[in-house]
Amino acid sequence: MDIDRAGLAQFLRRRREALQPQDVGLPRGQRRRTAGLRREEVAALAHMSTDYYARLERERGPRPSEQMIASLAQGLHLGLDERDHLFRLAGHQPPARGALSEHVGPGLLRILDRLVDTPAEIVTELGVTLRQTPVGVALTGPADRWTGPARSLGYRWFTDPAARAGYAPEDHGFLSRVYASGLREVVTRRGPGSRAAELAELALANSEELRRLWELHEVGLRPQEVKRFVHPAVGRIELHCQTLLDPQQNHLLLVYTAVPGTEDQEKLELLSVLGASTTA
């Protein structure tokens, strides 16, 4: 497929102009001569230079890679049809939808963008964190430090002892059963040869505990609503976890809150400060 430079430039410009800063979690600011977002704001959201993005809108520069287009689609909060259209304009085949997709839907992103003082994250069915709020990063650390199979918390749980350090020791046994149960369910749902099956095979080869739990054939186990974290700065903190599902992508939005008036609420407020300082 060939790139449609004029179509790509026009589509990017129209989508940029249709968005307001508050739509993507940015402050509006005092003076705005530009309709919608500025070019530098889109570039920052898509993790690319302003000059590179500006050249795309001017029908110039090298053909953007699939990774660049995926970042632009996410930064502009595109829906799946819009994302696929953007890929085709750039001369690429659109990526898969559903379980294999890491494109977060605009609905979940709009909610996440408004949770500025709350720990929250968007995860896949295999436990890969795709997006975090600043307080979410302060609570569990930046998810982008992991690569390959280790992006999945379930995989890390069975293959990296450090993955358990952030959770209360008395919960480790139950969480192991939950992760084994969840992985088995996804493998059955997606079938042999799926990414889930490959991840399970790799984890089973590296974890005697998972092999033992796998033989039990437990399914249907779910995490408890109250999660007990152990944080290096605030110590033990108990948070309630609420979940919102995007059925199109099988992505989950996890939101963590504390009971008002408790010590956990005070610790959560401290984490909010830590998250704000990290972002700054």
ChimeraX attribute file (.defattr): number of C-alpha atoms within 10 A of each C-alpha:
attribute: neighborCount
match mode: 1-to-1
recipient: residues
	/A:1	9
	/A:2	10
	/A:3	15
	/A:4	15
	/A:5	19
	/A:6	14
	/A:7	16
	/A:8	21
	/A:9	20
	/A:10	15
	/A:11	17
	/A:12	20
	/A:13	19
	/A:14	12
	/A:15	16
	/A:16	21
	/A:17	15
	/A:18	13
	/A:19	17
	/A:20	16
	/A:21	15
	/A:22	13
	/A:23	20
	/A:24	22
	/A:25	16
	/A:26	14
	/A:27	10
	/A:28	13
	/A:29	7
	/A:30	5
	/A:31	6
	/A:32	10
	/A:33	6
	/A:34	10
	/A:35	12
	/A:36	18
	/A:37	23
	/A:38	18
	/A:39	20
	/A:40	15
	/A:41	17
	/A:42	23
	/A:43	20
	/A:44	14
	/A:45	18
	/A:46	20
	/A:47	13
	/A:48	15
	/A:49	13
	/A:50	16
	/A:51	12
	/A:52	14
	/A:53	23
	/A:54	18
	/A:55	13
	/A:56	20
	/A:57	19
	/A:58	14
	/A:59	16
	/A:60	14
	/A:61	14
	/A:62	9
	/A:63	16
	/A:64	17
	/A:65	13
	/A:66	16
	/A:67	9
	/A:68	16
	/A:69	22
	/A:70	22
	/A:71	18
	/A:72	24
	/A:73	26
	/A:74	20
	/A:75	20
	/A:76	25
	/A:77	25
	/A:78	22
	/A:79	16
	/A:80	20
	/A:81	9
	/A:82	15
	/A:83	22
	/A:84	21
	/A:85	19
	/A:86	24
	/A:87	23
	/A:88	19
	/A:89	21
	/A:90	23
	/A:91	19
	/A:92	18
	/A:93	14
	/A:94	18
	/A:95	16
	/A:96	11
	/A:97	14
	/A:98	14
	/A:99	19
	/A:100	15
	/A:101	15
	/A:102	21
	/A:103	22
	/A:104	25
	/A:105	18
	/A:106	19
	/A:107	12
	/A:108	18
	/A:109	20
	/A:110	15
	/A:111	15
	/A:112	23
	/A:113	16
	/A:114	15
	/A:115	18
	/A:116	17
	/A:117	17
	/A:118	23
	/A:119	26
	/A:120	27
	/A:121	26
	/A:122	24
	/A:123	22
	/A:124	20
	/A:125	18
	/A:126	24
	/A:127	19
	/A:128	22
	/A:129	22
	/A:130	18
	/A:131	20
	/A:132	25
	/A:133	24
	/A:134	27
	/A:135	29
	/A:136	25
	/A:137	22
	/A:138	24
	/A:139	26
	/A:140	16
	/A:141	14
	/A:142	15
	/A:143	18
	/A:144	13
	/A:145	8
	/A:146	14
	/A:147	9
	/A:148	7
	/A:149	18
	/A:150	18
	/A:151	18
	/A:152	20
	/A:153	21
	/A:154	24
	/A:155	26
	/A:156	18
	/A:157	22
	/A:158	21
	/A:159	20
	/A:160	13
	/A:161	9
	/A:162	9
	/A:163	15
	/A:164	19
	/A:165	14
	/A:166	17
	/A:167	18
	/A:168	16
	/A:169	12
	/A:170	9
	/A:171	14
	/A:172	14
	/A:173	9
	/A:174	14
	/A:175	19
	/A:176	18
	/A:177	21
	/A:178	21
	/A:179	24
	/A:180	29
	/A:181	20
	/A:182	21
	/A:183	23
	/A:184	19
	/A:185	19
	/A:186	18
	/A:187	19
	/A:188	12
	/A:189	12
	/A:190	13
	/A:191	12
	/A:192	11
	/A:193	9
	/A:194	16
	/A:195	17
	/A:196	23
	/A:197	19
	/A:198	14
	/A:199	20
	/A:200	24
	/A:201	12
	/A:202	14
	/A:203	22
	/A:204	20
	/A:205	12
	/A:206	15
	/A:207	15
	/A:208	13
	/A:209	15
	/A:210	21
	/A:211	17
	/A:212	12
	/A:213	17
	/A:214	18
	/A:215	9
	/A:216	11
	/A:217	11
	/A:218	15
	/A:219	16
	/A:220	9
	/A:221	15
	/A:222	13
	/A:223	13
	/A:224	13
	/A:225	12
	/A:226	14
	/A:227	15
	/A:228	18
	/A:229	21
	/A:230	18
	/A:231	19
	/A:232	10
	/A:233	12
	/A:234	15
	/A:235	11
	/A:236	15
	/A:237	20
	/A:238	21
	/A:239	19
	/A:240	15
	/A:241	18
	/A:242	14
	/A:243	13
	/A:244	12
	/A:245	14
	/A:246	16
	/A:247	10
	/A:248	13
	/A:249	19
	/A:250	18
	/A:251	27
	/A:252	22
	/A:253	23
	/A:254	19
	/A:255	20
	/A:256	21
	/A:257	17
	/A:258	20
	/A:259	12
	/A:260	9
	/A:261	8
	/A:262	11
	/A:263	13
	/A:264	19
	/A:265	17
	/A:266	16
	/A:267	19
	/A:268	25
	/A:269	16
	/A:270	16
	/A:271	24
	/A:272	22
	/A:273	16
	/A:274	18
	/A:275	22
	/A:276	16
	/A:277	12
	/A:278	12
	/A:279	12
	/A:280	7
